[in-house]
């Protein structure tokens, strides 16, 4: 397995971690009385993440852990995907 394949696999795992995080965020919001539209979750995802951040900050004075989980997962997915694609492209040129 090449380095680019490993990095792209890590990117996919991180993206799935982000999906799980946003589903937990949506569930937490729903338990707090926020109406969640599950059918258009993909479009409204950024709004729900920001709402979760604001709601948890108001409740506890701190941002909830699932916010950081989502942000970390998406940043890692982006970084590893970009590096993996660059490595794959450079390997094809050789």
N, C-alpha and C positions, 0 to 999 in steps of 0.2 A: 504494500500500500504506500503510495507516495505522500509526501508532505501536504500537497494541495488537496488530496482526497481526505486526509485526516482533518485538515482545517475546514473543509466544506462540510464534513460530517459534524464537526463541533458546531458549526454555524446552524445546521439544521436542528441539532439538539437544543441549542440556545433559543432558537425561534419557537420550538415546542414548549420550552420552559416559559417563554414570554406569553404564549397562549394560555397555559395553565394559570399563570399569574393574573392575567386579565379576567379569566373566568372566576377566579377567587375574588378579585376586586369587585366584579359585577355582583356576585353573590353577597358580598359584604355590604355593598350599597343597597341592594334589595332588602336585606335584613334591617337596614336603617330607614326604610321607607322611600327610597329613591326608586322611581319606576325605571326598570331596565328593559329595553327592547332587544330581546335576544336575536331576533331575525336580522337586524341591521347592526349587529355587534361590531362587525369589521369596520364599518363607517364611523360609528360612534365611540370606538375604543379610546381614542385620545381624550374625549370629553369625560368618559368614565374614570380614566386614570387621574385626571386633574381633579374631578369631583372627590374621588377617594382621598387624594392628598389633602384637599381642603377640609373634608369632613373629619378625617382622623386628626388633623392638626387642631381643629376646633375642639374636639372631644378630649384629647390627651395633651395637647401642647407639642406633640411630635408627629411627624409624618409616619403613617403606618408602614410596616415592613414589606407589604406586598407591592407598594409603590417602588421601593428600591429594587425589589426582585425583578419587576418588569423592566425598569430602566437598565439595570445591569444586563439582563438577558438580551435586550434589544441591541445594546451597545456592543456586547460580545459577539452577537450574531453578525452584526454589520462589519465589525473589524475582522473577524475570522473569515467571513465570506470574501471580503475585498482582498485580503492577503492570499487566500487560497486561489482566487481567480487570477491574481497577478502571477503567482507561482506556476499555475497551470499554463498560462499564456507564455511565460518565459521558457518553460520546458518544451513547448511545441516549437518554439523558434530555434532551438538548439538542434 
